[in-house]
Amino acid sequence: MTMRLLTLLTCLLMAPTQLLAQDDAAPASTNIQPRVQITTNLGAFVLELDRERAPLTVENFLNYAREGYYDGTIFHRVIHGFVAQAGGYTTDMTAKTPGTAVINESGNGLSNLRGTVGLARTGAPHSGTAQFYLNLADNVDLNPRPTRWGYAVFGRVIEGMEVVDEIGQKPTGGRGSLDRDVPVEDIFIVSTEIQSE
């Protein structure tokens, strides 16, 4: 009887410690910010996405990455000192067909600063789908204002900014259905690899 009581007491004393250890471990997986490596023909860069502040946009981007949507697409809009945009056209200038638009999360507190990644869209606020842009400079004019929607930032470049800068320096012109800002020589995405989710 005494032995059983001691065993029971030992189990009861250890249980809170085990529960605390499990609780401490659980948030780690939900706090991990997804990382995606984008390899281009000029080199690779890594994005760290902010799932907490832009959950819909991050999941949208990850879905396209998972299905290989970006592989073989070009940077079709490159404006020196402004943005480099990709995810809409293949190397033969065929427009890709994206999925459903995502709700604009531009009011999430993330700013369009150099090295951040945002969701491209048309003039309609909730029209962003697959195309994304990399800020080559601080572009605070893209942030929301009380009178208008902005462009949603959903992550940042954490490795390979020199590759992004090289993309941003390439000469551009008109090509296909686009009359300007298309790199003269193709800059294309070779692969998109999700490093962590």
N, C-alpha and C positions, 0 to 999 in steps of 0.2 A: 504493500500500500504506500509506504513512504517513498519507494523508488518511483512508482507511478506519479505521485504528487510532484516529486522533483523534476521528472521528465516534462510534466505538464507546465510547471512553472518556467522551466528553461525555454520551452516553445513559446510561451506567452511573452517572455522577456525579449526573445529574438524577433518576434513577429514585427513589432514597430520598426526595428532596424532594417529588416528586409523590405518593408513597405516604403520606408524613406529612401532606400537605395533605388527601388523601382521608380519612385516618384522623381528622384533626381535624374535618372537616366531617361525617362520618358520625354521631357521637354527638349532634350538635345536633338532628337530626330525632327521635332516640329520646328525648331529654331534654325535648322540648317538652311542656308540660302542656296538655292540651286545654282550650279555652275555649269556653263555650257562652253565648250571649246569650238570655235568656228575656224576651220582651216581654209584658207584661200590660196590661190596660186601665187600670192606674194608673201605668204606666211600665216601664222595662226595668232589668234587672240582669244582670251577667255573672258566671258561675261559672268558676273555674279548678279543674280536676279533677286529682287526684293519682294518675296512672297507676302510679307506682312503688310506692306503698303500698297501693293498692286497685285492682289491675288488673282483677279480675273485675267489681267494682261499677261502675267507670268504663266498661268496655266495654258492660256491661248498660245503663247510662244513655244512652250514646251511641247504642246500637242503637235505643232508644225514640225518641230525639231525631231520628235519621236518618229514621225512618219517619213522623214527624209525630204520634206517639202523644199527646204532651202538648198539642198545639194544640187549643184548645176545652175543656180541662179546667179545673176551678176549684180554688181554695184552699178545701178543704172542712173543714179543721180548723185554726182559728186560736186560739191561747191566748196572751193578752197576757203578755209576759215569759217565754214558754216557747218555743213553736214555731209555724211556719206550714207546713202540710202540703198537698201537691197531688199530682195525677197519678192520681186514682182515680175521679173523677166528672165527668160533663159538666154543662153549665149547667142541664139539666132533671133533675139528680140521678140520672141513669142510671149505674150502676156499669160501668166499663170492664173488659174482660176482658184481663188481662195475660198475659205469657208465663210461662216457667219461672222458678221461684225461683232466686236466686243464693246461693252459699255465703257465710255471714256472715264478713266481714273486719274485725270490730270490734277485733281484737287487733293492728291495724296501727300503733299508736303515735299515731294522730291522735285528738285529743280533741274532744268535743262543746262547743266554745267558741262564743261569739257570732259570727255571720257564717259559720259552717261549714254545709255541706250533708251530710245523712246519708240512708241508705236506711231508709225506714219498714218495719215488719214487724209481724206479730202476736206473740203470746207465744212462738211456736215460733222458735227461734234462726235457722233457715235458711229463713225464709218471705218474705224481702224480694223484691219483684218490681219494679214500676214506680213506686210511690209514693215520694216523697222529702219531706224536711222541711228547713226552714231554721231554725237555732238563733237565736232572738231574744235570748238571754242565754247565759251560761256554764251549760251543763247537764251537769256532770260526772257526775251520777247516771246518765246514759245510757251512760257508758263501761263497758267490761267490768270484771269483778272476778274474783278467783280462783275464786269460787263460782258465777259465772253469766256468760252471754254479754251483750255490750253491743249498742249500735246503731252500725253502721259509718258512720264519717265518710269521705267520699271527695272532698272539695273544699271550696272556700270562695268567698264572694262577694268579688270584687275591684273591682267597680264597681256603684253603684246601691244601696248599703245603705240609703239614705234611702227608697227604694221598698219594700224589705223591711220597714223599720220602719213605714212607712205601712200596709202590709198587716196588720202585727201590732197596729195600734191600732184596727182596724175593729170595730164592734159585731157580736156574734154571737148565735145562738140555734139552735133546733132546726129541721130541715127535712128532708123526705123520710124516709129510713130512719135518719137521724142525729138523735139527740135533743138535741144541743148542739154548740157551738163552730163552727157553720157561719156565715160572714159573712152578715149580713142582706141586703146588696147583693152581687151576684156579683162576685168578683174572679177573672178568668179569664185563662188563657194564650192570647195571640193567636198567637204564633209562637215556635218554638225554633230558633235558628240556630247551627250549629256554626261558630265563627270559626276555629278551628285544631284539628288532630288530631295 
